[in-house]
Amino acid sequence: MKRTTALILAIMIPSTAQADNVDIALQLGVTATLLADWHQTRRITANCLEANPIMGRCGEKLSPDIYFPVAIVAHATLARLLPRPYGRILQGLTIGKQLHTVGRNWSYGYTIQF
């Protein structure tokens, strides 16, 4: 997971050349919350309790180790392609949804330990 995270960040860094500090901060927030969810989801799928139908309860349809890197890169790309303010709205909504998801997972005992 650490190597994949480093690769994702290496891919995303050139896309920040035309972004301002707000765009960069929002994308870092999205990436951080998706990384936290990814960490939790690996343990959730190991217990066959995942609710995301794309992955399947045990991650049998799509591994979290594929789903989350693709989601992070796709989100960064979409946020950059959308005109302002829509890219920022997407990022804000994603951060809110991910904070809710990570918080819910945490309440079920899936803490974050890297």
C-alpha positions, 0 to 999 in steps of 0.5 A, spaced: 500 500 500 505 504 501 508 503 494 502 504 491 500 511 495 507 513 493 506 512 485 499 515 486 502 522 489 508 521 483 502 521 478 498 527 481 504 532 483 505 534 475 497 536 475 498 541 481 502 545 476 496 550 474 492 549 481 492 554 486 493 553 494 485 551 495 485 546 489 491 543 492 489 543 499 482 540 497 485 534 493 490 533 499 484 532 503 480 528 498 486 523 498 487 523 505 480 521 506 480 516 501 487 513 503 484 512 510 478 509 507 482 504 503 486 502 510 479 500 513 476 497 507 482 492 507 480 490 514 473 490 512 473 486 506 478 481 510 472 480 514 467 480 508 463 486 511 464 491 505 457 494 503 460 497 497 457 493 491 462 494 486 467 491 491 463 485 494 462 483 501 469 480 501 472 484 495 471 478 491 468 483 485 474 488 485 480 488 490 480 495 495 487 495 492 485 496 485 479 500 487 482 506 491 488 507 487 483 508 481 478 512 485 484 517 487 487 518 480 480 518 477 477 523 482 483 528 481 483 528 474 475 529 474 476 535 479 481 538 474 477 537 468 471 541 471 471 548 471 471 552 477 467 552 482 464 545 480 471 541 481 471 544 488 464 543 489 466 535 487 472 535 492 468 538 498 462 533 497 467 528 496 471 530 503 464 530 506 462 523 504 469 520 506 469 523 513 462 520 514 464 513 511 471 513 515 467 515 521 462 510 521 467 505 519 471 507 526 465 507 530 465 499 528 472 498 530 476 499 524 481 504 526 486 507 522 493 504 524 499 505 518 
